[in-house]
Amino acid sequence: MFRHAAGREAGPPATAYVVLFVLCLLIGQWSAAAYSAVIIWPANGVLLAAYLLLPRRKAAATLLVCFGLNLVSTVLRGDSQPFVWLNPLLNLGQVLIAGVLARRLCGAALDLRRPRRFLYFALGAVAPAVLLTTTLSCLVAAWLRGYAPELTAFIWTHLFMMETLGLLIVTPNLLFLARARRFRDEATAPWLALGLAGLTAAMVVWVFSQPSSLLFLVFPPLMLAAYRLSPPWMAATILVSVGISCILTLEGYGPVAASPVVEVAALAHLPLRLRQMPLYHVFLMVLVLTSLPLSALMAERRASVARLARRTALALQQRRRAEAAAAAKARFLAVMSHEMRTPLNGVSGYADLLSQRDDLPEGAQIYVEAVRQAGEEMRRLVEDVLDASAGDDAVQVEPFDATSLIRDLCAPAAVAARAKGVAFELKLDAPDMALRMGDPRRLASAVRHLLSNAVKFTERGRIELEARLDAESLTLTVRDTGPGIAPELEPALFDLFQLGDDSLNRRHGGAGLGLPAARRHARAMGGDVVLGETSDQGSVFILTVRLGAGAGEGDGATEAAALASSDGQVTRVLVVDDHPTNRLMLRIMMEAAGCRVVDAADGLQAVEQASAEAFDLILMDVRMPRLNGLEATQMIRSGGSASSLAAVLAVTADAMPEDAVRCLGAGMDGHLAKPITHERLYAAVDQAFRAAHARLAA
């Protein structure tokens, strides 16, 4: 029933409401004595505001004090019995009923900034309370004094409008003034507020100084004020306007005083001003019900615009932070990719070289093979983690030989499968050379993940890859005879880091990155990866991607795969790397293929040697002191050197997709990410020769 004592107090102290209540009683006494008419009864509006704003004890004390003051005023005014005590009781009851209903309908905060809540306050709280008290008062008066029905209806209408307007004008305005802190964010400039309030007051003075019916002229400046002013300023403007119009009307000025009155015999003894009040009451009702809701609505709109502006600024700030974080992440991935691959290159490369030797003891050969396999697994794990962290990069569309790509991807998977005693079969429904437009790196990554999973989980039986290539799409079906996938794991099968078995005694390793990466790459190329079927007899995964038509298809006419120059001489290779370990490893691998190798420690040495001697192949690192590999390649290509037509293969630890794009954009013919093995190196060299042949033919 009362406001909780723990709530934050708003507005003036309780004594201020008592002073305002006394002032309203004095105004009512003066109006009744001077003009024999009371237009508005504002005392109940002050009391209702005190009841709604003050905490429990202060509100109860204020109600009791004001009830006593009201009782004293009726005695001094000379009211007859039983109205001496009935009127104060009805006023108190009206305030309590309206207050309880307002709390129920408008919320404990009593925030009337929204027109809907103001409507609830007017129709759901004020109207019922005034209707009940005025009806009781008129019934008692008609019964005791024998009023005629016409007089009773007039008195009831006058009392209802007088007290309703008192509550609607005074209480909401006091609420707005008491809680002006809610409108600090939209504080109106004082000069603008005073100007609009002064304009409205001047128009009210002028209209109510004229005898003609010009009441409508009050509304244009009033609506302008409601549109621009905050509710506290609008409340002050309304109170000033109502006060001016009331005084001028009681003094006999303005359209209301000049309006004609229909003569009714039962009302003939009433003062003329009192009988003219219905027109003025309607004017005030329209004024209050339009200006206050409009002001509250515009305040809410300005607050919404301000919130939107703040949130937009915050969103832009967060976006800038996200972009900065993404840039930092990209830099981190690039650096980590390079720094992690550089030592891995030495481990995997030299382990691969040692594994090719046949003069090692049997025990040492086993150790070397274990190191080689561990390095290869570490390389795949690093690639998977970096691939998952890189996010959805843009698809890099370029021409590639889809048939050769599939065969190249199946070769290491077949070797790994046969090492476990598992048969591997490739069913390829495509021409020997099928040029297509797409992203070969994404496609290779997706297929590699599917084949790696099939080999890892298949202990016996067979693995089958069926590839079907048509004009616009490629469909790959991978079948295995592994243990299948448990039904409870299928919904989360393509989630990151989802493992089929994460127990302490699991049989298969992995980080749960392969299938999510494969699906992400396939979807980026307009396709998907789905689980076709699964059982304890094995699983079937289906990969689809959309590919564009290439420049043309052939039957293997470009036979540039051999590591020999066109004149039949030994292939001349320039190895460029700032790490001596990497240079030595590449030299050994290329010399094992029958090539003549020259090395350079940085880009400047590479440019000098490429200018002095014609090389068939240049293995170019990217990050080097003095002159990086990209700049060195551009100088070799554009400087008219003896090696300007050589095939250039980037052999670098910069393995992100954008790194490969930069290398190709600088004039290189291929990109090979460290760490490397002899198989991967020879395959990349073969592809670089093919690209160089196509470049020269074009």
C-alpha positions as CSV (number, residue, x, y, z in Angstrom):
1,M,0.0,0.0,0.0
2,F,2.9,2.3,0.8
3,R,6.3,2.8,-0.8
4,H,9.0,0.6,0.7
5,A,11.2,2.5,3.1
6,A,14.3,1.1,1.5
7,G,13.6,2.8,-1.8
8,R,15.5,5.8,-3.0
9,E,13.7,9.0,-2.0
10,A,12.9,11.5,-4.8
11,G,11.5,15.0,-4.7
12,P,11.1,17.5,-1.9
13,P,10.7,16.5,1.8
14,A,7.4,15.8,3.5
15,T,7.1,19.3,4.8
16,A,7.1,20.7,1.3
17,Y,4.0,18.7,0.4
18,V,2.3,19.9,3.6
19,V,3.1,23.5,2.6
20,L,1.8,22.9,-0.9
21,F,-1.4,21.3,0.5
22,V,-2.0,24.3,2.7
23,L,-1.4,26.6,-0.3
24,C,-4.0,24.7,-2.4
25,L,-6.5,24.9,0.5
26,L,-6.0,28.6,0.7
27,I,-6.4,29.0,-3.1
28,G,-9.7,27.0,-2.9
29,Q,-11.0,29.2,0.0
30,W,-10.0,32.3,-1.9
31,S,-11.6,31.2,-5.2
32,A,-14.9,30.2,-3.4
33,A,-15.0,33.4,-1.5
34,A,-14.1,35.8,-4.3
35,Y,-15.9,34.1,-7.3
36,S,-18.3,31.6,-5.7
37,A,-16.6,28.9,-7.8
38,V,-13.7,26.5,-7.6
39,I,-12.4,25.5,-11.1
40,I,-9.8,22.8,-10.0
41,W,-9.2,21.1,-6.7
42,P,-5.4,20.7,-6.6
43,A,-5.0,19.7,-3.0
44,N,-5.8,16.0,-3.6
45,G,-3.2,16.0,-6.4
46,V,-0.5,17.2,-4.0
47,L,-1.6,14.7,-1.4
48,L,-1.5,11.9,-4.0
49,A,2.0,12.8,-5.1
50,A,3.2,12.8,-1.5
51,Y,1.6,9.4,-0.9
52,L,3.3,7.9,-4.0
53,L,6.7,9.5,-3.6
54,L,7.3,9.4,0.2
55,P,8.3,6.2,2.1
56,R,5.9,4.5,4.4
57,R,6.2,6.4,7.6
58,K,6.6,9.9,6.1
59,A,3.7,9.2,3.7
60,A,1.4,8.1,6.6
61,A,2.4,11.1,8.7
62,T,1.8,13.5,5.8
63,L,-1.6,12.0,5.1
64,L,-2.7,12.3,8.8
65,V,-1.4,15.9,9.0
66,C,-3.1,16.9,5.7
67,F,-6.3,15.2,6.8
68,G,-6.3,17.3,10.0
69,L,-5.6,20.5,8.0
70,N,-8.5,19.7,5.6
71,L,-10.8,19.1,8.6
72,V,-9.8,22.5,10.1
73,S,-10.4,24.2,6.7
74,T,-14.0,22.8,6.5
75,V,-14.7,24.1,10.0
76,L,-13.3,27.5,9.1
77,R,-15.3,27.5,5.9
78,G,-18.5,26.8,7.7
79,D,-19.5,23.6,6.0
80,S,-22.7,22.0,7.4
81,Q,-22.9,18.6,9.0
82,P,-22.0,15.9,8.0
83,F,-19.8,17.5,5.3
84,V,-17.4,19.0,7.9
85,W,-15.9,15.5,8.4
86,L,-17.3,13.7,5.3
87,N,-15.4,15.9,2.8
88,P,-11.9,15.3,4.4
89,L,-12.7,11.6,4.7
90,L,-13.7,11.4,1.0
91,N,-10.6,13.3,0.0
92,L,-8.4,11.0,1.9
93,G,-10.2,7.9,0.5
94,Q,-9.9,9.3,-3.0
95,V,-6.1,9.7,-2.6
96,L,-5.6,6.2,-1.1
97,I,-7.8,4.4,-3.8
98,A,-6.0,6.3,-6.6
99,G,-2.6,5.6,-5.1
100,V,-3.1,1.9,-4.6
101,L,-4.5,1.5,-8.1
102,A,-1.7,3.5,-9.6
103,R,0.9,1.3,-7.9
104,R,-0.8,-1.8,-9.2
105,L,-1.3,-0.6,-12.8
106,C,1.8,1.6,-13.4
107,G,4.4,-0.2,-11.4
108,A,6.3,0.6,-8.2
109,A,8.6,3.0,-10.1
110,L,5.6,5.1,-11.4
111,D,7.4,6.0,-14.5
112,L,4.8,7.9,-16.6
113,R,7.1,8.6,-19.5
114,R,5.3,6.1,-21.6
115,P,1.9,7.1,-22.8
116,R,0.4,3.7,-22.0
117,R,1.2,4.1,-18.3
118,F,-0.1,7.6,-18.3
119,L,-3.4,6.2,-19.8
120,Y,-3.5,3.5,-17.1
121,F,-3.0,6.2,-14.5
122,A,-5.8,8.4,-15.8
123,L,-8.4,5.7,-16.6
124,G,-7.4,3.0,-14.2
125,A,-6.5,4.9,-11.1
126,V,-7.8,8.5,-11.1
127,A,-11.1,8.0,-12.8
128,P,-12.4,5.2,-10.6
129,A,-11.3,6.9,-7.4
130,V,-12.9,10.2,-8.3
131,L,-16.0,8.5,-9.6
132,L,-16.5,6.7,-6.3
133,T,-16.0,9.7,-4.0
134,T,-17.9,12.2,-6.0
135,T,-20.8,9.9,-6.4
136,L,-21.0,9.3,-2.6
137,S,-20.7,13.0,-1.9
138,C,-23.5,13.9,-4.4
139,L,-25.8,11.1,-3.1
140,V,-25.4,12.3,0.4
141,A,-26.0,16.0,-0.6
142,A,-29.0,15.1,-2.7
143,W,-30.5,13.0,0.1
144,L,-30.0,15.6,2.8
145,R,-30.8,18.7,0.9
146,G,-33.4,17.4,-1.6
147,Y,-31.6,18.5,-4.8
148,A,-33.4,18.2,-8.1
149,P,-32.0,15.7,-10.6
150,E,-30.7,18.4,-12.9
151,L,-28.9,20.1,-10.1
152,T,-27.5,16.8,-8.8
153,A,-26.2,15.9,-12.2
154,F,-24.6,19.3,-12.7
155,I,-22.9,19.2,-9.2
156,W,-21.7,15.6,-9.9
157,T,-20.2,16.6,-13.3
158,H,-18.6,19.7,-11.8
159,L,-17.1,17.8,-8.9
160,F,-15.9,15.0,-11.0
161,M,-14.2,17.2,-13.6
162,M,-12.8,19.5,-10.9
163,E,-11.2,16.7,-8.8
164,T,-10.1,14.7,-11.9
165,L,-8.3,17.6,-13.3
166,G,-6.7,18.3,-10.0
167,L,-5.3,14.8,-9.9
168,L,-4.3,14.7,-13.6
169,I,-2.7,18.1,-13.7
170,V,-0.9,18.2,-10.3
171,T,0.2,14.7,-9.6
172,P,1.9,13.7,-12.8
173,N,3.6,17.1,-13.0
174,L,4.9,16.7,-9.4
175,L,6.1,13.2,-10.3
176,F,8.0,14.5,-13.3
177,L,9.5,17.4,-11.3
178,A,10.5,15.2,-8.4
179,R,12.2,12.7,-10.6
180,A,13.9,15.2,-13.0
181,R,17.1,13.1,-12.5
182,R,15.7,10.6,-15.0
183,F,16.0,13.2,-17.7
184,R,19.5,14.4,-17.1
185,D,20.7,12.7,-20.3
186,E,18.3,14.8,-22.4
187,A,18.6,18.1,-20.4
188,T,17.1,20.9,-22.4
189,A,19.1,24.1,-22.9
190,P,17.7,26.7,-20.4
191,W,17.3,29.4,-23.0
192,L,15.3,27.0,-25.2
193,A,13.1,25.9,-22.3
194,L,12.5,29.4,-21.0
195,G,11.8,30.6,-24.5
196,L,9.2,27.9,-25.3
197,A,7.6,28.2,-21.8
198,G,7.4,32.0,-22.3
199,L,5.9,31.6,-25.7
200,T,3.2,29.3,-24.5
201,A,2.4,31.5,-21.5
202,A,2.3,34.6,-23.7
203,M,-0.2,32.8,-26.1
204,V,-2.3,31.7,-23.1
205,V,-2.4,35.3,-21.8
206,W,-3.4,36.6,-25.2
207,V,-6.1,34.0,-25.9
208,F,-7.7,34.3,-22.5
209,S,-7.6,38.1,-22.8
210,Q,-9.8,37.9,-25.9
211,P,-13.6,37.4,-25.9
212,S,-13.6,35.4,-29.1
213,S,-13.4,31.6,-29.3
214,L,-9.6,31.2,-30.0
215,L,-8.9,28.4,-27.6
216,F,-7.3,26.3,-30.4
217,L,-4.5,28.9,-30.7
218,V,-3.1,27.7,-27.4
219,F,-2.2,24.3,-28.8
220,P,0.4,25.1,-31.5
221,P,3.0,26.5,-29.0
222,L,1.9,24.0,-26.4
223,M,2.6,21.1,-28.9
224,L,5.9,22.6,-29.9
225,A,6.9,22.8,-26.2
226,A,5.8,19.2,-25.7
227,Y,7.8,18.2,-28.7
228,R,11.0,19.9,-27.6
229,L,11.0,20.1,-23.8
230,S,11.7,17.3,-21.3
231,P,8.7,16.3,-19.0
232,P,9.9,18.3,-16.0
233,W,10.1,21.5,-18.1
234,M,6.8,20.6,-19.7
235,A,5.2,20.1,-16.3
236,A,6.2,23.6,-15.2
237,T,4.9,25.0,-18.5
238,I,1.5,23.3,-18.0
239,L,1.2,24.5,-14.4
240,V,2.0,28.1,-15.4
241,S,-0.5,27.9,-18.3
242,V,-3.2,26.5,-16.2
243,G,-2.7,29.0,-13.5
244,I,-2.8,32.0,-15.9
245,S,-6.0,30.7,-17.7
246,C,-7.7,30.0,-14.3
247,I,-7.1,33.5,-13.0
248,L,-8.2,35.2,-16.2
249,T,-11.3,33.0,-16.5
250,L,-12.4,33.7,-12.9
251,E,-11.8,37.4,-13.6
252,G,-14.2,37.2,-16.5
253,Y,-11.8,37.3,-19.4
254,G,-11.4,35.0,-22.3
255,P,-13.5,32.6,-24.4
256,V,-14.9,30.8,-21.5
257,A,-16.3,33.9,-19.8
258,A,-17.7,35.0,-23.1
259,S,-19.4,31.7,-23.9
260,P,-23.2,31.6,-23.7
261,V,-25.0,29.5,-21.1
262,V,-28.2,27.5,-21.6
263,E,-30.6,28.5,-19.0
264,V,-32.0,25.8,-16.8
265,A,-34.5,26.6,-14.1
266,A,-32.9,24.2,-11.6
267,L,-29.5,25.9,-12.1
268,A,-30.6,29.5,-12.2
269,H,-29.5,30.2,-8.6
270,L,-25.9,29.1,-9.4
271,P,-23.2,31.7,-10.2
272,L,-22.6,32.3,-13.9
273,R,-18.9,31.4,-13.7
274,L,-19.8,28.0,-12.2
275,R,-22.3,27.3,-15.0
276,Q,-19.6,28.2,-17.6
277,M,-17.1,25.8,-16.2
278,P,-17.9,22.7,-18.3
279,L,-16.3,24.3,-21.4
280,Y,-13.2,25.2,-19.5
281,H,-13.0,21.8,-18.0
282,V,-13.1,20.2,-21.4
283,F,-10.4,22.5,-22.6
284,L,-8.1,21.6,-19.6
285,M,-8.8,17.9,-20.1
286,V,-7.7,18.1,-23.7
287,L,-4.7,20.1,-22.8
288,V,-3.5,17.7,-20.2
289,L,-4.3,14.5,-22.1
290,T,-2.4,15.7,-25.2
291,S,0.6,17.7,-24.0
292,L,1.8,15.5,-21.1
293,P,1.7,12.1,-23.0
294,L,3.3,13.8,-26.1
295,S,6.1,15.2,-23.9
296,A,6.6,11.8,-22.3
297,L,6.6,10.1,-25.7
298,M,9.1,12.4,-27.2
299,A,11.3,12.1,-24.1
300,E,11.2,8.3,-24.5
301,R,12.0,8.7,-28.2
302,R,15.0,10.9,-27.4
303,A,16.2,8.5,-24.8
304,S,15.9,5.6,-27.2
305,V,17.8,7.6,-29.8
306,A,20.5,8.4,-27.3
307,R,20.7,4.7,-26.2
308,L,20.9,3.7,-29.8
309,A,23.7,6.2,-30.4
310,R,25.6,4.9,-27.3
311,R,25.1,1.3,-28.3
312,T,26.1,2.0,-31.9
313,A,29.3,3.8,-30.7
314,L,29.9,0.8,-28.3
315,A,29.3,-1.6,-31.1
316,L,31.7,0.3,-33.4
317,Q,34.3,0.3,-30.6
318,Q,33.9,-3.4,-30.1
319,R,34.1,-3.9,-33.8
320,R,37.4,-2.0,-33.9
321,R,38.6,-4.1,-31.0
322,A,37.5,-7.3,-32.7
323,E,39.3,-6.2,-35.9
324,A,42.4,-5.4,-33.9
325,A,42.2,-8.7,-32.1
326,A,41.7,-10.5,-35.5
327,A,44.7,-8.7,-36.8
328,A,46.7,-9.6,-33.8
329,K,45.5,-13.2,-34.1
330,A,46.5,-13.3,-37.7
331,R,50.0,-11.9,-36.8
332,F,50.3,-14.4,-34.0
333,L,49.3,-17.3,-36.3
334,A,51.7,-16.2,-38.9
335,V,54.6,-15.9,-36.5
336,M,53.8,-19.1,-34.7
337,S,53.3,-20.9,-37.9
338,H,56.7,-19.8,-39.1
339,E,58.5,-20.4,-35.7
340,M,57.0,-23.8,-35.1
341,R,57.6,-25.1,-38.6
342,T,61.2,-24.0,-38.8
343,P,62.5,-26.5,-36.1
344,L,60.0,-29.1,-37.3
345,N,61.5,-28.8,-40.8
346,G,64.9,-29.9,-39.5
347,V,63.4,-32.8,-37.4
348,S,61.2,-34.1,-40.2
349,G,63.6,-33.4,-43.0
350,Y,66.7,-35.1,-41.6
351,A,64.6,-38.0,-40.2
352,D,63.3,-38.5,-43.7
353,L,66.8,-38.4,-45.2
354,L,68.0,-40.9,-42.6
355,S,65.1,-43.2,-43.3
356,Q,66.2,-43.4,-47.0
357,R,69.7,-44.7,-46.1
358,D,70.2,-48.4,-46.2
359,D,73.5,-48.5,-44.3
360,L,72.0,-47.9,-40.8
361,P,71.8,-50.7,-38.3
362,E,68.4,-52.3,-37.9
363,G,67.8,-50.8,-34.5
364,A,68.8,-47.3,-35.7
365,Q,66.5,-47.6,-38.7
366,I,63.6,-48.3,-36.3
367,Y,64.5,-45.2,-34.2
368,V,64.8,-43.0,-37.3
369,E,61.4,-44.2,-38.6
370,A,59.8,-43.5,-35.2
371,V,61.3,-40.0,-35.2
372,R,60.1,-39.4,-38.8
373,Q,56.6,-40.6,-38.0
374,A,56.5,-38.4,-34.9
375,G,57.6,-35.4,-36.8
376,E,55.0,-36.0,-39.5
377,E,52.3,-36.3,-36.8
378,M,53.5,-33.1,-35.2
379,R,53.4,-31.4,-38.6
380,R,49.8,-32.5,-39.2
381,L,48.8,-31.5,-35.7
382,V,50.3,-28.0,-36.2
383,E,48.6,-27.6,-39.5
384,D,45.3,-28.7,-38.0
385,V,45.5,-26.3,-35.1
386,L,46.5,-23.4,-37.2
387,D,43.9,-24.3,-39.7
388,A,41.2,-24.3,-37.0
389,S,42.5,-21.1,-35.6
390,A,42.6,-19.3,-38.9
391,G,38.8,-19.2,-39.3
392,D,37.0,-18.8,-42.5
393,D,39.4,-17.1,-44.9
394,A,38.3,-16.1,-48.3
395,V,38.3,-18.8,-51.0
396,Q,41.3,-18.4,-53.4
397,V,40.0,-19.5,-56.8
398,E,42.7,-20.7,-59.3
399,P,43.0,-23.3,-62.0
400,F,44.3,-26.7,-60.9
401,D,44.3,-30.3,-62.1
402,A,41.7,-32.0,-60.0
403,T,42.7,-35.5,-61.2
404,S,46.3,-35.1,-60.2
405,L,45.4,-33.5,-56.9
406,I,43.3,-36.5,-56.0
407,R,45.9,-39.0,-57.0
408,D,48.6,-37.0,-55.1
409,L,46.4,-37.0,-51.9
410,C,45.7,-40.7,-52.1
411,A,49.4,-41.7,-52.5
412,P,50.5,-41.1,-48.8
413,A,47.2,-42.4,-47.5
414,A,47.7,-45.6,-49.5
415,V,51.2,-46.0,-48.1
416,A,50.0,-45.5,-44.5
417,A,47.1,-47.9,-45.0
418,R,49.2,-50.7,-46.5
419,A,51.7,-50.2,-43.6
420,K,48.8,-51.2,-41.3
421,G,47.8,-54.2,-43.5
422,V,44.8,-52.4,-44.8
423,A,43.9,-52.4,-48.5
424,F,43.4,-49.0,-50.2
425,E,41.6,-48.5,-53.5
426,L,40.9,-45.4,-55.6
427,K,38.0,-45.4,-58.0
428,L,38.4,-42.3,-60.1
429,D,35.6,-41.3,-62.6
430,A,37.5,-38.4,-64.3
431,P,39.8,-37.8,-67.2
432,D,43.5,-38.1,-66.8
433,M,43.8,-34.3,-66.7
434,A,40.9,-32.3,-65.6
435,L,41.5,-28.6,-65.2
436,R,39.0,-26.9,-62.8
437,M,38.6,-23.6,-61.1
438,G,38.6,-23.7,-57.3
439,D,40.6,-23.6,-54.2
440,P,43.0,-26.6,-54.3
441,R,44.4,-25.9,-50.9
442,R,41.0,-26.1,-49.2
443,L,40.1,-29.1,-51.2
444,A,43.3,-30.9,-50.4
445,S,43.0,-30.1,-46.7
446,A,39.4,-31.5,-46.6
447,V,40.3,-34.7,-48.5
448,R,43.5,-35.2,-46.4
449,H,41.4,-35.0,-43.2
450,L,38.9,-37.6,-44.4
451,L,41.6,-40.0,-45.6
452,S,43.6,-39.5,-42.4
453,N,40.6,-40.4,-40.2
454,A,39.8,-43.4,-42.4
455,V,43.4,-44.7,-42.1
456,K,43.6,-44.0,-38.3
457,F,40.4,-45.8,-37.3
458,T,40.6,-48.8,-39.7
459,E,42.6,-51.7,-38.2
460,R,41.7,-54.3,-40.9
461,G,39.8,-54.6,-44.1
462,R,39.9,-51.9,-46.7
463,I,39.6,-48.2,-47.4
464,E,38.0,-47.0,-50.6
465,L,37.9,-43.5,-52.2
466,E,35.4,-43.0,-55.0
467,A,35.7,-39.8,-56.9
468,R,33.2,-38.5,-59.4
469,L,34.0,-35.3,-61.3
470,D,31.5,-33.6,-63.6
471,A,31.4,-30.1,-65.2
472,E,30.5,-28.2,-62.0
473,S,31.1,-30.4,-59.0
474,L,33.3,-33.0,-57.4
475,T,31.9,-35.7,-55.2
476,L,34.2,-37.8,-53.1
477,T,33.0,-40.9,-51.1
478,V,35.3,-42.3,-48.5
479,R,34.4,-45.8,-47.2
480,D,36.2,-47.6,-44.5
481,T,35.8,-50.8,-42.4
482,G,36.5,-49.2,-39.1
483,P,34.5,-49.6,-35.8
484,G,31.8,-47.1,-36.9
485,I,30.5,-44.1,-34.9
486,A,28.4,-44.4,-31.8
487,P,24.9,-42.9,-32.1
488,E,25.4,-40.5,-29.2
489,L,28.4,-39.0,-30.9
490,E,26.7,-38.3,-34.3
491,P,25.1,-34.9,-33.3
492,A,28.4,-33.5,-32.2
493,L,30.6,-35.3,-34.8
494,F,31.6,-32.0,-36.6
495,D,32.2,-30.0,-33.5
496,L,35.7,-28.7,-32.7
497,F,37.7,-31.0,-30.4
498,Q,35.0,-33.6,-30.3
499,L,36.7,-37.0,-29.8
500,G,35.1,-40.4,-30.3
501,D,37.0,-41.6,-27.2
502,D,38.5,-39.2,-24.7
503,S,39.1,-41.7,-21.9
504,L,42.5,-42.4,-20.4
505,N,42.8,-45.7,-22.3
506,R,41.7,-44.6,-25.7
507,R,43.3,-46.4,-28.7
508,H,43.4,-43.5,-31.2
509,G,45.0,-40.2,-30.8
510,G,43.9,-36.8,-32.3
511,A,42.6,-33.4,-31.3
512,G,39.2,-33.5,-32.9
513,L,40.0,-31.0,-35.6
514,G,39.8,-33.0,-38.8
515,L,36.1,-33.4,-39.5
516,P,35.2,-29.8,-38.5
517,A,38.0,-28.4,-40.7
518,A,36.9,-30.7,-43.6
519,R,33.3,-29.5,-43.3
520,R,34.4,-25.8,-43.1
521,H,36.5,-26.0,-46.2
522,A,33.8,-27.9,-48.1
523,R,31.1,-25.4,-47.2
524,A,33.4,-22.5,-48.1
525,M,33.6,-24.0,-51.6
526,G,29.8,-24.4,-51.9
527,G,29.6,-28.0,-50.8
528,D,29.5,-30.0,-47.6
529,V,30.8,-33.0,-45.7
530,V,28.2,-35.4,-44.3
531,L,28.1,-38.8,-42.7
532,G,26.5,-41.0,-45.3
533,E,26.1,-44.1,-43.1
534,T,27.8,-45.8,-40.2
535,S,27.7,-49.2,-38.4
536,D,30.0,-51.6,-36.7
537,Q,31.1,-52.6,-40.2
538,G,32.4,-49.2,-41.1
539,S,31.5,-45.6,-42.0
540,V,30.9,-43.6,-45.2
541,F,31.7,-39.9,-45.5
542,I,30.6,-37.9,-48.5
543,L,32.4,-34.7,-49.6
544,T,30.9,-32.4,-52.3
545,V,32.4,-29.2,-53.6
546,R,31.4,-26.9,-56.5
547,L,34.1,-26.3,-59.1
548,G,34.2,-24.1,-62.1
549,A,35.3,-25.1,-65.6
550,G,39.0,-24.7,-66.3
551,A,40.6,-23.3,-69.4
552,G,40.6,-26.7,-71.0
553,E,41.4,-30.4,-70.5
554,G,44.1,-32.5,-72.0
555,D,45.4,-36.0,-72.0
556,G,48.7,-35.4,-70.3
557,A,50.4,-33.4,-73.0
558,T,52.3,-31.3,-70.4
559,E,54.9,-33.8,-69.4
560,A,57.0,-31.3,-67.3
561,A,57.2,-33.5,-64.3
562,A,60.7,-34.7,-64.8
563,L,63.5,-33.1,-62.9
564,A,65.5,-32.4,-66.0
565,S,65.9,-29.5,-68.3
566,S,64.6,-29.4,-71.8
567,D,68.0,-29.9,-73.3
568,G,68.6,-33.2,-71.4
569,Q,71.2,-31.7,-69.1
570,V,71.2,-32.1,-65.3
571,T,68.7,-29.9,-63.6
572,R,70.3,-26.8,-62.1
573,V,68.8,-25.8,-58.7
574,L,69.4,-22.7,-56.6
575,V,68.5,-23.2,-52.9
576,V,67.9,-20.0,-51.0
577,D,67.5,-20.1,-47.3
578,D,69.1,-18.2,-44.3
579,H,69.3,-21.3,-42.1
580,P,72.3,-23.5,-43.0
581,T,70.5,-26.5,-41.7
582,N,67.7,-26.0,-44.1
583,R,70.1,-25.4,-47.0
584,L,72.0,-28.5,-46.3
585,M,68.8,-30.6,-46.1
586,L,67.4,-29.3,-49.4
587,R,70.8,-29.8,-51.1
588,I,70.9,-33.4,-50.0
589,M,67.3,-34.0,-51.1
590,M,67.8,-32.4,-54.5
591,E,71.2,-34.0,-55.1
592,A,69.6,-37.4,-54.4
593,A,67.3,-36.7,-57.4
594,G,70.3,-36.1,-59.6
595,C,70.3,-32.3,-59.6
596,R,73.2,-29.9,-59.4
597,V,72.7,-27.6,-56.4
598,V,74.0,-24.1,-55.6
599,D,72.9,-22.3,-52.4
600,A,72.5,-18.7,-51.3
601,A,72.1,-17.4,-47.7
602,D,69.7,-14.5,-48.5
603,G,67.8,-12.8,-51.2
604,L,70.6,-10.5,-52.4
605,Q,72.9,-13.5,-52.9
606,A,70.1,-15.3,-54.7
607,V,69.6,-12.3,-57.1
608,E,73.4,-12.2,-57.8
609,Q,73.7,-15.9,-58.5
610,A,70.5,-16.0,-60.6
611,S,71.9,-13.2,-62.7
612,A,75.2,-14.9,-63.2
613,E,73.9,-18.4,-64.0
614,A,70.7,-19.9,-65.6
615,F,68.9,-22.1,-63.2
616,D,66.0,-24.4,-64.0
617,L,64.6,-24.4,-60.5
618,I,64.9,-22.0,-57.5
619,L,63.8,-23.1,-54.0
620,M,63.1,-19.8,-52.3
621,D,62.6,-19.1,-48.7
622,V,60.5,-16.0,-47.8
623,R,61.7,-14.6,-44.5
624,M,65.3,-13.7,-44.9
625,P,67.6,-10.8,-43.9
626,R,68.6,-8.0,-46.2
627,L,66.2,-9.0,-49.0
628,N,63.2,-11.3,-48.5
629,G,62.1,-14.0,-50.9
630,L,59.2,-12.1,-52.4
631,E,61.4,-9.1,-53.4
632,A,64.1,-11.4,-54.6
633,T,61.7,-13.3,-56.9
634,Q,60.4,-10.0,-58.3
635,M,63.9,-8.8,-59.1
636,I,64.8,-12.1,-60.7
637,R,61.6,-12.0,-62.9
638,S,61.9,-8.4,-63.9
639,G,65.7,-7.8,-64.0
640,G,66.4,-9.7,-67.2
641,S,68.6,-12.2,-65.4
642,A,69.7,-15.5,-66.8
643,S,67.2,-17.3,-64.5
644,S,64.2,-15.1,-65.2
645,L,62.3,-18.0,-66.7
646,A,63.2,-20.5,-64.0
647,A,60.5,-22.3,-62.0
648,V,60.4,-20.7,-58.5
649,L,59.0,-22.7,-55.6
650,A,58.5,-21.1,-52.2
651,V,59.8,-23.4,-49.5
652,T,58.8,-21.5,-46.4
653,A,57.4,-21.7,-42.9
654,D,54.8,-19.1,-43.8
655,A,52.0,-21.6,-44.4
656,M,48.8,-19.5,-44.1
657,P,46.6,-19.3,-47.2
658,E,47.4,-15.6,-47.5
659,D,51.1,-16.4,-47.5
660,A,50.6,-18.8,-50.5
661,V,48.6,-16.0,-52.3
662,R,51.5,-13.5,-51.7
663,C,54.0,-15.9,-53.0
664,L,52.1,-16.6,-56.2
665,G,51.4,-12.9,-56.6
666,A,55.2,-12.2,-56.4
667,G,55.8,-14.4,-59.5
668,M,56.5,-17.8,-57.8
669,D,55.1,-21.0,-59.4
670,G,54.3,-22.9,-56.2
671,H,54.2,-22.9,-52.4
672,L,55.5,-25.6,-50.1
673,A,55.0,-25.2,-46.4
674,K,57.7,-26.5,-44.0
675,P,58.4,-29.0,-42.6
676,I,59.1,-31.0,-45.7
677,T,59.9,-34.6,-46.7
678,H,61.4,-35.7,-49.9
679,E,58.0,-37.0,-51.1
680,R,56.3,-33.6,-50.5
681,L,59.3,-31.7,-51.9
682,Y,59.4,-33.7,-55.2
683,A,55.6,-33.4,-55.6
684,A,55.8,-29.7,-55.1
685,V,58.7,-29.4,-57.5
686,D,56.7,-31.4,-60.1
687,Q,53.7,-29.0,-59.6
688,A,56.0,-25.9,-59.9
689,F,57.4,-27.2,-63.2
690,R,53.8,-27.7,-64.4
691,A,52.9,-24.2,-63.4
692,A,56.0,-22.7,-65.0
693,H,55.3,-24.6,-68.2
694,A,51.7,-23.2,-68.3
695,R,53.1,-19.7,-67.5
696,L,55.6,-19.9,-70.4
697,A,53.0,-21.3,-72.8
698,A,50.6,-18.5,-71.9
